[in-house]
Amino acid sequence: MVAEVVERYLKREGYAVSVAADGEAALRAADAFEPDLVVLDVMLPVIDGMEVCRRLRERSSLPVIMLTARAEETDKLLGLGIGADDYVTKPFSPRELVARVAAVLRRAEHRPDGDVIRAGELRINARARTVEDGRGPLDVTAREFDLLLHLARHPGQVFTRDQLMSSVWDYAYTGDTSTVTVHMRRLRAKVERDPSRPRHLKTVWGVGYKFEP
């Protein structure tokens, strides 16, 4: 079994490992053990890995490495904006996976907390769904908050408008994405001190948007 091989190699490197046999068990284990990282196979019974990753992302910025069966599947996951930190295609070298785990954990040390994300004077409280800065509370709509939180939970990662439509609006949609542009403009007007020269909500020309902490 893939899980047994992964467990053996991770334990050999000194990691404490808990294995879950299906998606429901994985979500329960994540709540019970509060792991530093999750290695998640897409092909899980009961609840598949993509849905498990979505639910984990709703709760926190817990690092996730996805195991996929094909390179095309990785492309699909990226297109859906699932939000995993890394993707490893099977068959894979267990040593490579261990190296990926170490790299993702190093990056996670500098990542925002799951409930309160701090970026300069900006404070985003995921649980209370509030945003504030040195001026005090900022009046953002529910969708604007969802967009800001999604970007802030993946600092430095560039998302296309299609990916944001899928992840934030939950639309599997590749048509008119102007609503993303409109929401970003309104969000900048509220969050940025100078919307014409945004500090956090950056445009990557020809691609999409990213959050700079």
SULKAKA-V660977 format. One record per residue. N is the residue number from 1. RES is the residue in one small letter. OMEGA is omega as a letter, one per 30 degrees, with the letter a starting at -180 (none if undefined). Layout:
# SULKAKA-V660977
N,RES,OMEGA + N,RES,OMEGA
This chain:
# SULKAKA-V660977
1,m,l + 2,v,a + 3,a,a + 4,e,l + 5,v,l + 6,v,l + 7,e,a + 8,r,a + 9,y,l + 10,l,l + 11,k,l + 12,r,l + 13,e,l + 14,g,l + 15,y,l + 16,a,a + 17,v,l + 18,s,a + 19,v,l + 20,a,a + 21,a,a + 22,d,a + 23,g,l + 24,e,l + 25,a,l + 26,a,l + 27,l,l + 28,r,a + 29,a,l + 30,a,l + 31,d,a + 32,a,a + 33,f,a + 34,e,a + 35,p,l + 36,d,a + 37,l,l + 38,v,l + 39,v,a + 40,l,l + 41,d,l + 42,v,a + 43,m,l + 44,l,l + 45,p,l + 46,v,l + 47,i,a + 48,d,a + 49,g,l + 50,m,l + 51,e,l + 52,v,l + 53,c,l + 54,r,a + 55,r,l + 56,l,a + 57,r,l + 58,e,a + 59,r,a + 60,s,l + 61,s,l + 62,l,a + 63,p,a + 64,v,l + 65,i,a + 66,m,l + 67,l,a + 68,t,a + 69,a,a + 70,r,l + 71,a,l + 72,e,l + 73,e,l + 74,t,l + 75,d,l + 76,k,l + 77,l,l + 78,l,l + 79,g,l + 80,l,a + 81,g,a + 82,i,l + 83,g,l + 84,a,a + 85,d,l + 86,d,a + 87,y,l + 88,v,a + 89,t,l + 90,k,f + 91,p,a + 92,f,l + 93,s,l + 94,p,l + 95,r,l + 96,e,l + 97,l,l + 98,v,l + 99,a,l + 100,r,l + 101,v,a + 102,a,a + 103,a,a + 104,v,l + 105,l,l + 106,r,l + 107,r,a + 108,a,l + 109,e,a + 110,h,a + 111,r,a + 112,p,l + 113,d,a + 114,g,a + 115,d,a + 116,v,l + 117,i,l + 118,r,l + 119,a,a + 120,g,l + 121,e,a + 122,l,l + 123,r,l + 124,i,a + 125,n,a + 126,a,a + 127,r,a + 128,a,a + 129,r,l + 130,t,l + 131,v,l + 132,e,l + 133,d,a + 134,g,l + 135,r,a + 136,g,a + 137,p,l + 138,l,a + 139,d,l + 140,v,l + 141,t,a + 142,a,a + 143,r,l + 144,e,l + 145,f,l + 146,d,l + 147,l,l + 148,l,a + 149,l,a + 150,h,l + 151,l,a + 152,a,l + 153,r,l + 154,h,a + 155,p,l + 156,g,a + 157,q,a + 158,v,l + 159,f,l + 160,t,l + 161,r,l + 162,d,l + 163,q,l + 164,l,l + 165,m,a + 166,s,a + 167,s,a + 168,v,a + 169,w,a + 170,d,l + 171,y,l + 172,a,a + 173,y,l + 174,t,a + 175,g,a + 176,d,a + 177,t,a + 178,s,l + 179,t,l + 180,v,l + 181,t,a + 182,v,a + 183,h,l + 184,m,l + 185,r,l + 186,r,l + 187,l,l + 188,r,a + 189,a,a + 190,k,a + 191,v,a + 192,e,l + 193,r,l + 194,d,a + 195,p,l + 196,s,l + 197,r,a + 198,p,l + 199,r,a + 200,h,a + 201,l,a + 202,k,l + 203,t,l + 204,v,a + 205,w,l + 206,g,a + 207,v,a + 208,g,a + 209,y,l + 210,k,l + 211,f,l + 212,e,a + 213,p,none
